[in-house]
């Protein structure tokens, strides 16, 4: 049997920069700021950190971060591929390193100038050839040229298969922006939208409208993980890791797994959900709040079904009537999520999940014993369940 990670580690520090369209700083500077803030929030010293994890697409090398902070010895460093699917995978790597004794305290980070530094993305036939670009080459001639068009394909099929309308998408968009409007850190602070606003917004890739899609941002987030035993002596209530997992399902591509027998669900989320529930001994009824990756509104539907908050094909009904609001059954993305706070490729979801456990979210639900956080859409995915210390 594999070593149980339930309760062995806790997130003890979080840090972030502001989120904006123009940071005015390099990505390395953003990284240094959020990492330093996370270490200070944890009540630790730089010399206490002996591991670092980030995404393979991050531009700030671990050794550059260590040197920029004042240099230290690292005994563990790791990178997670597949971008947006890896945010909770950073926690996964850190937990394994600490549980196996490879290191004592790990910083996870992701910082980027996602808006101001964005460059035109190469087509499937341009730029350095990769395996992703090979299969994208089959789709690009038919107009599938960006994430919105890829997500639209899954969304259209879901709405058709389950006879759903876009009212469920409007509900999700309005809820996320409502939460963001109360969050001073959010890019859409004090800028809620109504259902009417949603339907007036232009199409991006039908059936997805402008407000179904996140906006790229500049900024960075970081967190510190250490053993649950050590966490007891640190300043903040620890966010104990009850379960954390990654997963890639059959016939997996990066956001274009269109050759599966059916595309009304994302089976990689099923795999991750099963692992998280098995590790933690918990089920959907035990989850009090969630931070679900929402680069597009529709992917919230797939996750709700994979994590068994409702049956397959019922998420479009589940989300109506305020279910995801602060007073609903499952308060969701209390920071505004990727749609409302900032698209930091899911790393800000780690930070908000910790705030929910601590009880310090700007939109704090009444109950916060267990929080689910996820990352990814149609890519190898990851998720975690955090809980309070017993």
Secondary structure as the mmCIF struct_conf table of DSSP 4:
data_model
#
loop_
_struct_conf.conf_type_id
_struct_conf.id
_struct_conf.beg_label_comp_id
_struct_conf.beg_label_asym_id
_struct_conf.beg_label_seq_id
_struct_conf.end_label_comp_id
_struct_conf.end_label_asym_id
_struct_conf.end_label_seq_id
HELX_LH_PP_P HELX_LH_PP_P1 UNK A 2 UNK A 4
TURN_TY1_P TURN_TY1_P1 UNK A 6 UNK A 8
STRN STRN1 UNK A 9 UNK A 16
STRN STRN2 UNK A 20 UNK A 20
BEND BEND1 UNK A 21 UNK A 21
BEND BEND2 UNK A 25 UNK A 25
HELX_RH_AL_P HELX_RH_AL_P1 UNK A 27 UNK A 42
TURN_TY1_P TURN_TY1_P2 UNK A 43 UNK A 43
HELX_RH_3T_P HELX_RH_3T_P1 UNK A 46 UNK A 48
STRN STRN3 UNK A 51 UNK A 55
TURN_TY1_P TURN_TY1_P3 UNK A 56 UNK A 57
BEND BEND3 UNK A 59 UNK A 60
HELX_RH_AL_P HELX_RH_AL_P2 UNK A 62 UNK A 69
TURN_TY1_P TURN_TY1_P4 UNK A 70 UNK A 70
BEND BEND4 UNK A 75 UNK A 75
STRN STRN4 UNK A 76 UNK A 80
BEND BEND5 UNK A 82 UNK A 82
HELX_RH_3T_P HELX_RH_3T_P2 UNK A 83 UNK A 86
HELX_RH_AL_P HELX_RH_AL_P3 UNK A 87 UNK A 99
TURN_TY1_P TURN_TY1_P5 UNK A 100 UNK A 101
BEND BEND6 UNK A 102 UNK A 102
BEND BEND7 UNK A 104 UNK A 104
STRN STRN5 UNK A 105 UNK A 113
TURN_TY1_P TURN_TY1_P6 UNK A 114 UNK A 117
HELX_LH_PP_P HELX_LH_PP_P2 UNK A 120 UNK A 122
TURN_TY1_P TURN_TY1_P7 UNK A 124 UNK A 125
BEND BEND8 UNK A 126 UNK A 128
HELX_RH_AL_P HELX_RH_AL_P4 UNK A 131 UNK A 140
TURN_TY1_P TURN_TY1_P8 UNK A 141 UNK A 143
BEND BEND9 UNK A 146 UNK A 146
HELX_RH_AL_P HELX_RH_AL_P5 UNK A 147 UNK A 161
TURN_TY1_P TURN_TY1_P9 UNK A 162 UNK A 163
TURN_TY1_P TURN_TY1_P10 UNK A 166 UNK A 166
HELX_RH_AL_P HELX_RH_AL_P6 UNK A 167 UNK A 181
TURN_TY1_P TURN_TY1_P11 UNK A 182 UNK A 182
TURN_TY1_P TURN_TY1_P12 UNK A 184 UNK A 185
BEND BEND10 UNK A 186 UNK A 186
TURN_TY1_P TURN_TY1_P13 UNK A 187 UNK A 190
HELX_RH_AL_P HELX_RH_AL_P7 UNK A 195 UNK A 200
BEND BEND11 UNK A 201 UNK A 201
HELX_LH_PP_P HELX_LH_PP_P3 UNK A 202 UNK A 202
STRN STRN6 UNK A 203 UNK A 205
TURN_TY1_P TURN_TY1_P14 UNK A 206 UNK A 207
STRN STRN7 UNK A 208 UNK A 209
HELX_RH_3T_P HELX_RH_3T_P3 UNK A 210 UNK A 212
STRN STRN8 UNK A 213 UNK A 213
STRN STRN9 UNK A 216 UNK A 216
STRN STRN10 UNK A 218 UNK A 227
HELX_RH_AL_P HELX_RH_AL_P8 UNK A 228 UNK A 231
TURN_TY1_P TURN_TY1_P15 UNK A 232 UNK A 233
BEND BEND12 UNK A 234 UNK A 236
HELX_LH_PP_P HELX_LH_PP_P4 UNK A 237 UNK A 238
STRN STRN11 UNK A 239 UNK A 247
TURN_TY1_P TURN_TY1_P16 UNK A 250 UNK A 251
BEND BEND13 UNK A 254 UNK A 255
TURN_TY1_P TURN_TY1_P17 UNK A 258 UNK A 259
BEND BEND14 UNK A 260 UNK A 261
BEND BEND15 UNK A 264 UNK A 265
HELX_RH_AL_P HELX_RH_AL_P9 UNK A 267 UNK A 280
TURN_TY1_P TURN_TY1_P18 UNK A 281 UNK A 281
HELX_RH_3T_P HELX_RH_3T_P4 UNK A 284 UNK A 286
STRN STRN12 UNK A 289 UNK A 291
BEND BEND16 UNK A 295 UNK A 295
STRN STRN13 UNK A 296 UNK A 296
TURN_TY1_P TURN_TY1_P19 UNK A 297 UNK A 297
HELX_RH_AL_P HELX_RH_AL_P10 UNK A 298 UNK A 306
TURN_TY1_P TURN_TY1_P20 UNK A 307 UNK A 308
BEND BEND17 UNK A 309 UNK A 310
TURN_TY1_P TURN_TY1_P21 UNK A 312 UNK A 313
HELX_RH_AL_P HELX_RH_AL_P11 UNK A 315 UNK A 318
TURN_TY1_P TURN_TY1_P22 UNK A 319 UNK A 324
BEND BEND18 UNK A 325 UNK A 325
TURN_TY1_P TURN_TY1_P23 UNK A 326 UNK A 327
BEND BEND19 UNK A 328 UNK A 328
TURN_TY1_P TURN_TY1_P24 UNK A 329 UNK A 330
STRN STRN14 UNK A 331 UNK A 332
TURN_TY1_P TURN_TY1_P25 UNK A 334 UNK A 335
HELX_RH_AL_P HELX_RH_AL_P12 UNK A 337 UNK A 340
TURN_TY1_P TURN_TY1_P26 UNK A 341 UNK A 341
STRN STRN15 UNK A 343 UNK A 343
BEND BEND20 UNK A 344 UNK A 344
TURN_TY1_P TURN_TY1_P27 UNK A 345 UNK A 346
HELX_RH_AL_P HELX_RH_AL_P13 UNK A 347 UNK A 358
TURN_TY1_P TURN_TY1_P28 UNK A 359 UNK A 359
TURN_TY1_P TURN_TY1_P29 UNK A 362 UNK A 363
BEND BEND21 UNK A 366 UNK A 366
BEND BEND22 UNK A 369 UNK A 369
STRN STRN16 UNK A 370 UNK A 375
BEND BEND23 UNK A 377 UNK A 380
STRN STRN17 UNK A 381 UNK A 388
#
